[in-house]
Amino acid sequence: MAPRLPPSKLEMIHDMILSKCLNTSQMAEAAECSERSIINIRNNPHQFGTVRAPPTRVGRRRSITPPMLEAVCDHLLEKPGLYVDEMALFLWDEFHIQVTNSSLKRALASVGWSKKVARQRAKEQNVDLRDFYLYNLSDFQSYHLVYVDESGCNKRIGFRRTGWSPVGATPLQVSKFHRDQRYQILPAYAQDGVVFSGVQTRS
C-alpha cells in the first residue's frame, strides 16, 4: 500500500487542480505521485468535502445508520423510558431493519446517551392547586396534622424508573399516574407518634 501523502503536498495538488494550468500527468510529476492519486484527489472534494478521503472503517458495516440513530434519539426525547427491545421494534416499524439490543446500546453510547434514573412529573400536576393547599394548611398547628405514609408495590404499568437521555441530562417522563392491583402499607402518624397502621389491597 502506497504511503499517504502529507497535508502540504495535498494542498499543493489541490492548488494545481484549481489553477487548471497543468494536466494530470504534469501534476503527478510535480507532486511525485501517481496519476491515479491526482484523479482521486480531484474527486474527493465533490464526494467528501475535503481533499483527503476519510479513513476506511475496518470490519462489517454498522447495522444502525446515522438517520436511524437520529430517529431513535428523537423518539427517546418523547418517550425516554423505552426499553431497548422497544427501540428495536420502533426501528423495525420505521426502517424495516432488524437490529440487536447490543447494537442499539453501543450506538446510543457512541453519541453520549446513557440510561439513568428518570425524573417523574404527573400530567395531573397543578401548581395552583398545590399553592392553594399550602395556603389552607397555614391555618393549622403542627399537632393538628396527621400524615399517612404510603409504602407498597404494584405491577410494572405505572411508570418506569429509568430512562435514556444525553450525558449530563436527566430524563423526564410526563405520564398519567395509574396502577394495577396494589398492596399498600399505610401508617398514620402525628407529631407524637404512630396513630394507626394497616395493609390494604387496591386496584
C-alpha positions as CSV (number, residue, x, y, z in Angstrom):
1,M,0.0,0.0,0.0
2,A,1.4,3.4,-1.0
3,P,2.2,5.8,1.8
4,R,-0.3,8.6,2.5
5,L,0.6,12.0,1.0
6,P,1.4,14.7,3.6
7,P,-1.0,17.6,4.0
8,S,1.4,20.0,2.4
9,K,1.5,18.0,-0.8
10,L,-2.2,17.5,-0.8
11,E,-2.7,21.3,-0.6
12,M,-0.2,21.8,-3.4
13,I,-2.0,19.3,-5.6
14,H,-5.3,21.0,-4.8
15,D,-3.9,24.4,-5.8
16,M,-2.7,22.9,-9.1
17,I,-6.1,21.4,-9.8
18,L,-7.8,24.8,-9.1
19,S,-5.4,26.7,-11.3
20,K,-6.2,24.4,-14.3
21,C,-2.7,25.1,-15.8
22,L,-1.4,21.5,-15.8
23,N,-2.8,18.2,-17.0
24,T,-2.9,15.1,-14.8
25,S,0.5,13.7,-15.8
26,Q,2.2,17.0,-15.2
27,M,0.6,17.4,-11.8
28,A,1.7,13.8,-10.9
29,E,5.2,14.5,-11.9
30,A,5.4,17.8,-10.0
31,A,3.9,16.2,-6.9
32,E,5.9,12.9,-7.3
33,C,2.9,10.7,-7.1
34,S,0.8,8.6,-9.4
35,E,-1.8,9.9,-11.9
36,R,-4.4,7.8,-10.0
37,S,-3.7,9.8,-6.9
38,I,-4.3,13.1,-8.7
39,I,-7.6,11.8,-10.1
40,N,-8.7,10.7,-6.6
41,I,-7.7,14.0,-5.0
42,R,-9.7,15.8,-7.8
43,N,-12.8,13.8,-6.9
44,N,-12.5,13.9,-3.1
45,P,-13.9,17.4,-2.6
46,H,-17.1,16.5,-4.5
47,Q,-17.6,13.3,-2.6
48,F,-16.3,14.1,0.9
49,G,-16.0,17.9,1.0
50,T,-12.2,17.7,1.6
51,V,-9.1,16.8,-0.4
52,R,-8.4,13.8,1.8
53,A,-10.8,10.9,1.8
54,P,-12.0,9.8,5.3
55,P,-10.4,6.6,6.7
56,T,-12.0,3.3,5.6
57,R,-13.7,1.6,8.6
58,V,-12.4,-1.9,9.3
59,G,-14.9,-4.6,9.9
60,R,-18.5,-5.1,8.9
61,R,-20.9,-2.2,8.3
62,R,-22.8,-0.8,11.2
63,S,-26.4,-2.0,11.3
64,I,-27.6,1.3,12.7
65,T,-27.1,4.1,10.3
66,P,-26.9,7.8,11.3
67,P,-30.5,8.5,10.2
68,M,-31.7,5.6,12.2
69,L,-29.8,6.7,15.3
70,E,-31.1,10.2,14.9
71,A,-34.7,8.8,14.7
72,V,-34.2,6.8,17.9
73,C,-32.8,9.8,19.8
74,D,-35.8,12.0,18.7
75,H,-38.1,9.2,19.8
76,L,-36.4,8.9,23.2
77,L,-36.9,12.7,23.7
78,E,-40.7,11.9,23.7
79,K,-40.5,8.6,25.4
80,P,-37.3,8.3,27.5
81,G,-38.5,5.3,29.4
82,L,-38.4,2.9,26.4
83,Y,-36.7,-0.5,26.8
84,V,-34.1,-1.5,24.3
85,D,-36.3,-4.1,22.7
86,E,-39.0,-1.4,22.2
87,M,-36.5,0.8,20.5
88,A,-35.6,-2.1,18.2
89,L,-39.3,-2.6,17.4
90,F,-39.5,1.1,16.6
91,L,-36.6,0.9,14.1
92,W,-38.3,-2.2,12.5
93,D,-41.6,-0.2,12.1
94,E,-39.8,2.9,10.7
95,F,-37.0,1.4,8.6
96,H,-37.8,-2.3,8.3
97,I,-34.4,-3.2,9.6
98,Q,-33.8,-5.7,12.5
99,V,-31.1,-4.7,14.9
100,T,-29.8,-6.3,18.1
101,N,-30.1,-4.8,21.6
102,S,-26.3,-4.7,21.9
103,S,-26.0,-2.7,18.7
104,L,-28.6,-0.2,20.0
105,K,-26.7,0.2,23.3
106,R,-23.4,0.8,21.5
107,A,-24.9,3.2,19.1
108,L,-26.5,5.3,21.9
109,A,-23.3,5.3,23.9
110,S,-21.4,6.5,20.8
111,V,-23.5,9.7,20.8
112,G,-23.3,10.2,24.5
113,W,-26.7,8.8,25.6
114,S,-27.0,6.6,28.7
115,K,-29.7,5.1,30.9
116,K,-30.3,6.7,34.3
117,V,-33.0,7.3,36.9
118,A,-35.8,9.3,35.4
119,R,-37.5,12.3,37.0
120,Q,-41.2,11.8,37.1
121,R,-43.8,14.5,36.6
122,A,-47.5,13.8,36.6
123,K,-49.9,15.1,34.0
124,E,-52.3,15.9,36.8
125,Q,-49.8,18.2,38.5
126,N,-51.4,21.6,39.1
127,V,-49.3,24.4,40.6
128,D,-52.3,26.5,41.5
129,L,-53.9,23.6,43.5
130,R,-50.6,23.0,45.3
131,D,-50.3,26.6,46.3
132,F,-54.0,26.6,47.5
133,Y,-53.3,23.5,49.6
134,L,-50.3,25.2,51.3
135,Y,-52.4,28.3,51.9
136,N,-55.1,26.2,53.6
137,L,-52.5,24.3,55.6
138,S,-51.3,27.5,57.2
139,D,-54.4,27.7,59.3
140,F,-53.4,24.6,61.3
141,Q,-50.8,23.9,64.0
142,S,-48.4,21.0,63.8
143,Y,-50.3,19.0,66.5
144,H,-53.5,19.2,64.3
145,L,-51.9,17.3,61.5
146,V,-52.0,13.5,60.9
147,Y,-49.9,12.2,58.0
148,V,-50.3,8.9,56.1
149,D,-47.0,7.4,54.7
150,E,-47.7,5.1,51.8
151,S,-45.5,2.2,51.1
152,G,-46.3,-0.7,48.7
153,C,-45.7,-2.5,45.4
154,N,-47.6,-2.9,42.2
155,K,-47.2,-4.3,38.7
156,R,-44.9,-2.5,36.2
157,I,-47.6,-0.4,34.5
158,G,-47.5,2.8,36.4
159,F,-44.2,4.4,35.3
160,R,-40.7,3.3,34.5
161,R,-38.0,4.4,37.0
162,T,-35.2,4.7,34.4
163,G,-34.9,6.4,31.1
164,W,-32.5,7.4,28.3
165,S,-31.0,10.8,27.8
166,P,-27.7,12.5,26.8
167,V,-24.9,12.5,29.3
168,G,-25.4,15.3,31.8
169,A,-29.2,15.5,31.3
170,T,-31.9,13.8,33.4
171,P,-34.7,12.0,31.5
172,L,-38.1,13.5,32.3
173,Q,-41.2,11.4,31.9
174,V,-44.6,13.1,31.8
175,S,-47.2,10.4,32.5
176,K,-50.6,9.7,33.9
177,F,-50.0,8.0,37.3
178,H,-52.2,4.9,37.4
179,R,-51.5,1.4,38.8
180,D,-52.9,-2.1,38.7
181,Q,-53.6,-4.1,41.8
182,R,-51.5,-2.7,44.6
183,Y,-50.7,-3.7,48.2
184,Q,-50.4,-0.6,50.5
185,I,-48.9,-0.3,53.9
186,L,-50.5,2.8,55.5
187,P,-49.2,4.0,58.8
188,A,-50.8,7.2,60.1
189,Y,-48.8,9.3,62.5
190,A,-48.8,12.6,64.2
191,Q,-46.1,14.6,65.9
192,D,-46.4,12.4,69.0
193,G,-46.0,9.0,67.1
194,V,-48.0,6.4,65.2
195,V,-51.8,6.7,65.4
196,F,-52.8,3.8,63.2
197,S,-51.4,1.3,60.7
198,G,-52.9,-1.1,58.2
199,V,-52.5,-3.0,54.9
200,Q,-54.9,-2.5,52.1
201,T,-55.4,-4.1,48.6
202,R,-56.5,-1.7,45.9
203,S,-56.9,-2.0,42.1
